């Protein structure tokens, strides 16, 4: 067996949850390695829809151990609510474990998130307001509260006594907001800590043991490559590492133990919040994609910005993450367009740019997408049972994405359900990803064009 990382290739919302859920059916362990309640995954099983904000999607498989690892930022209120909702729907959560090293999102983080965004005015980043950014700020400043602290009432009190005066000074002196009361905060956190304490453990040891034992392990990414704090379109990024390397940083599993890296890409591109988006469609086509694809945030409900597929970004994601396979989703959303377009390059000041201009987001200013137009395909592909039964134009589109990325497509999705997932005829079934040679694509790699 082996370890497989699932990452988003663009700005998130690529339906990573669906593919994690699919792989989770054959996995022994599913590990979410970063992010917090600012991310969400939607999974459809039969006629049931599940919306996850913190809990790994693998929880739907009762035999799978689910870990929320060191790199996460956990809001205990949201987590307890999510666990209660899952239990009420008959989903067993006893197989969940929380890292003692994961940082805790607290009331003052959420307050500061909202106040800081408001203060930026027109320069606001478009955060979710869930307090995740300020939580990671505290992590870097070494003033954060971790799950191990939350599970220990005395240590939690001592840590808050040291930190809260500083937070109150910022709230009152900079933002003219009311200070927080230590005792009230402890009273709020005490029952949450008691509820979650039995689940808190050393998830790094559990993850390492699973990998060393040769078990099938899935690393569940949140957000996506272009939102990574280092490699993304800074400053319009998240505060953690959604890229494949973040799976190692966030779990303690070394990079030499990662076998496959799957990049999930939509048949089109979306993003939320502010920031440059070269292929954005500000017309009826973008609106049609949004409505057909239900492009509204799982966590916030915000409408997503929509545009044609950007393979300049996709190639950057392939290089940055070391992708060994691609999962193409939402093919059904583009059904019915007479023609579909793929961005193959950018043009700026008369020059063609094939590679993403990383390092300075201002380099994207003025970039115009260079499109390749392809025939569209008709409606009604949601019930197709085999890849070969897709309309020829849809098959050609998937193959062109493969060529432009230089990475084989291992799965294609035509709807949210598990059974709406197709495997190209030259690819093995998804479970074979766990036994593929380390770092070697499971199918023939196509030279990027």
N, C-alpha and C positions, 0 to 999 in steps of 0.2 A: 504494500500500500504506500501512500505518500501524502505530501502536504501540498495543498493547492490554495493559492491566494486569489481572491476575486476582487477586482478593482474597477472603478469607473474611469472611463477614458476622457471625459470632457468636464462638465461643470456639475456633475451629479444628476440624480433622478433618472439614471439609465435603466432602472429595474434590476439592480443587482440582487435585490431580495428574492426575486423569482429564481434566479440561477443558483443562489446560495441554498434556497429551499430544495431545488432539484438535486443538487449535489449532496445536500444533507440527508437525503434518503439512503445514501450509501456510506455516509460518514460516521465515524465513531465520535468525533469531536468537532464542534463548530465554535470558533473563537472570534468575537468582535474585538478588534485591536485598537480602535481609536474613535474620537468624536464623542458626542453626547446627545442630548435630546434635541439638538439642532438638526438632526438627520432623521429620516424616516424611511422605512421599507414597507411596501404593500405586497402581500402574498395572497393569492387566491387558490384555495383548495376545494375542489368540487364547487359547491354553491356558497361557500363561506369565504368572506374577505377578512383578512387580518392586517391591522396596521401596527407596525412595530416602531418604537421610538428609541428604545435602549436595548431590549432583550434580543439576543441573536435569533435569526429566523429558524435556526435549527431546532428551536424549542418545540416545533410542531411534530418532530419525530421523537417519541418518548424514549427511544433507545440511545439517543445522542446526548453526550455530555456537552453542555453549553457553558462557555467561559466568557466573562466580561473582564477583559484584561487590564494590565497596568496603564495602558495609554488612554483609557477612557476617562471622560468627565461625567460623573453620575449624579443626577438629581434624585435624591432619595424619595421625594414626594411623587415624582413622575414614575419612578421605578416601582414603588409599592402599588400605585394605581394600576400600572400596566400588569403587574403580577396578579392583582385581584381580578382584573378583567379577563385575563387568560384562564384563571382557575374557574371563574363563573361560566366560561364557555367549555369547560371540561378539558382544558389543556393542562397537562401535568407540568409543574415547574420545579419539582424537587431535584431535577437534574441540572439545575443552574448553580454556578459558582461565581462569586465576585472577588476581584483582586483587592487585597488589602492596600495595595499601592495606588489604586485608581483614585483620582481626586474627586471631591464632592462639590457640586454646585450648590451654593447657599443663597439665602435671601438677598444678601448684599451684592452678590454677583449679578443677579437679575436686575436689581435696582440700578446698579452702575452701568449695565449694558444699555438699558433704556435711556438713562440720563446722558451717557456719552454719545449715543447715536443722535439724540435730540440736539445736543450742543454742536454737532457737526453741520447741522442744517443741510444745505444742498450737497455737501461733501460726505453725507452719511454713506456707510458701506452697504446698508441693506441687510444687517444681521437679523437673525430670527428673534432676538430679544430674550433668548433662553438662558443667558448668563454664562454661556460656554467660553466665550472669549476671555472675559475677566477671570474665570476660573483657571484657564491656562496661563494667564498673566501671573496669577499667584503661584502657580506651579513653578514657572520659570524664576520667580522672585524668591522661591523657597519659603513662602508664607502660607501655602495651601493647607487645606484640611483633607486628609485622605480617609478612605473607607475604614482602615484600621483604627483611625481616631474616632470615627463615628460609632464604631462597634464597642468602644471603650469609654464609658461615661466620664470617668475622671480625666482621662487624657484629652477628651473632647473639650471639657471645661477649661483645662489648662491652655490648650491651643487657642481657643476662642478668647480667653482673657488676654492673651498676648497679641492677637490679631485685631480684635474688634475696635479698640481705640483708634487704630490707624484708619480703619474703614469708616468709622463715624466721623473722623476729622475730614475725610474726603467728602462724605455725604453732606455734612453741615457747612463746611467752610468754602467748598468749591461749588456745590450744586444747591446750597440752601435747602437741603432736604432734612427730614427728621432723622435723628439718630436711632439706632437699633438698641434694644435692651437685651443685655446678656442673658438674663434669666428667662425672658420670653423666648429667645432663640433656642436656649437649651431645652425649654419645655416643648417647643415644636419638634426638635430633633430627637429627643429621647425615645419616643415610641417608634420612630422610624429606625433608629439604630438598633433597638431591641428586635424589631421585626427582621432586619436584614443581617444581623450579626451571625446567625447560624450558617449563612451562605458565604461569609467572608473568609478567604483563605489565600494561600500562595498559588495563584493560578499559573505563574511562570513554571513552577515545579510540575504541575499537572500537564501543562502543554508540552514541556520538554520530555516528560515520561511517555506521553502518547506518541510523540514523534520518534523517540528512541525505540519504542516497542513496535514501530512499523505500522501504526494505526492510520486509518484514513482521516485526515485532518483538513478542515476548510477554514481559512482565515477570511472573515467577513469584513470587507471594507465599507466605510461610510463616506459620504461625499465623493470626491473624485480627484483625478490628477491635477486639473487646472485650478483646484481649490486648495492644493497643498501649500502650506505656509512658506516653503522654500521654492518649489518648482512652479507654483501656480501664478495666476495673473495678479500679482501683488500690487496694491494692498487689498484687492477685492477677493480675498481668500478666507479660508477657515483658519483655526489656530492650532491645527494638528497636522499629522502626516498621513493623508489618505492613500498615498502611493504604496506600491508593493513593499518598499523598504520599511514603511511604517509598521508592517506586520511583524518585523523583527524587533524594531524599537519598542513597540507597544506590548510585546508578549514575552520577550526574553528568549525566543527561539532564534538561533543564529541563521544567517542567510545561507549557509552551506546545507541547511536542512530543507530548504524550499525546493519543491520539485517542479511545479507548474504555476504559471501566472496567467490568469484569464482576464481579459479586458472586456467589460460590457459596454456596448455602444448602441445607441438608438439608430434607427434608419434615418433619423434627422438629428438635429442638435437643439438642446434647450439650456437655459441657465436662469437663475433667479437673482434678484438684487442688482446692484450697479456693476459697471465694468464693461469693457469693450467686447463686442459680440459681432464679428465680421459678417456672418451669414444670416443675421437676424432678418426676418421677414415682417415688415411693418405694414402688411396689407391683408387682404382677405385670405391669402394662402396661409400666412402665419396663424391667423385666427382659426382657420379650418383645422390645422394641425393641433392647435391647443384644445379645441373642443372634441375632436375625434380621439385624441390621445389622453383626454382627461388630465391635461397638464396643469394641475394645481397641487401645491405642496402637500405631502402627507402630514407634515408636522404643523405648517402654518396656514395652509389653504391658499397661499399666495399664487396668483397666476404666473406661469412660467413664460419667459420669452422664448419664442420658437423660430427656427430657421432650418435651412437645408443642412445636410451633413457636411461637417468640416473635417476633411481628411488630413489637412495640415496639422491640426491638433491631434488627430488620431495617430499620425506617424510619430509625433512628439511623445505621445503616451506610450506607444509601442517601444520606443527607445528608452524612455525614462524608467518604465516598469519592467523591461525585459519580457514583454508579452510572448507567451508561447501559443496562445490561442485567443480567438475573439468570439464573443457571443453577440449576435446582432438581434436587437429587439424591435418591437413595434412596426414590423413590416406591414401589418394590417392597417395601420394608421395612414400610410401613404397610398393605399389602394384607392383607385378612382381618379387620381390625378392623371391627366392626359400625358404629361411628361414629368419626370423628377430630375432634380439637379444635384450634383455632388461638387463641392468645392475641392479642387485639386491643388490650387496654388493661391497666393495672394499677389496683388499688383499694387505697387506703391511708387509714385513718382516715375512711372515708366519702367520700373524694374520688376521682374518676377521673383517672388519669394516662394521657394518650395518648402523650406524649413521654417518652423515656428520661431519667431524672433524672441526667444526667451531672454530673461535678464532685465529687460526694461519694458514695462507694459506700454510706455508711451510710443514705442516702436510700432505698435499696432494701430496707432492713430493714423487715419488716412489710408489704411490698407483696404483694398477692394477685393472681394472674392473673385477668383477665376473659376467659372463653372463649366462642368461637362454635363450636357443634357442627355438623358436616357429615356427610352419609352416607359410609360407607366404601365400599371397592370390593373385589371378590373377588380371590383368589389367581390366579397364573398370568399376570401381565402382562409377565413377563421376556422373552417372545418376540414382543411386539408390534412391528411394523415401522414404524408411522406414528402420529403423535400422535393423529390422528383415530380410530384404532382402540382407544385406551385406553377403559376403561369411562367412561361419562359422569360418574360421581362423581369419578373421578381427574382428568379434564379440568377439572371445576368447581373442584376443590381448587387446581389450578395457577393457574387464572384468578383465584381469590379471593386467593391469595398475591400475584399481580400487582397486584390492586386495592389491597390493604392496603399494599403497598410503594410504589405509584405508579411502578413501573419495569417495563418489559416483560420477560417471560420469553422468552429467546432459545433456551434448550435445557432439556430435561428428561431425567433419567436414570432408567432402570428396571433398572440392574444395572451391574457394574463394567467390562464389556467396552466397547470402542469402538463396536461395533454396537448397543449397548443405550442409545443416545442419540437422542432424538426432538426434532425441530424443529417448533414450532407452525406451522400453515399460513400464518399472517400474518407469519412471520419468514423472512428469507433464510438460505441455508446459512451455517455458521460462517465459511467463508473470506471472506464478504462483510464481516465485522467489520473486516478490515484496510483496506477501502476506504470505510468509512462516513465521513460528514463529522465533523470533530473535535467531540467533546462532544455530538453529536446522537444520540439513541437510534436503533437500526436499525429499530425498530418504533414503533407509536403509543404514546406515554407515557400511562398511565392515571392520572388524578388520585388521589392517595392518599386512602383513606377511613378 
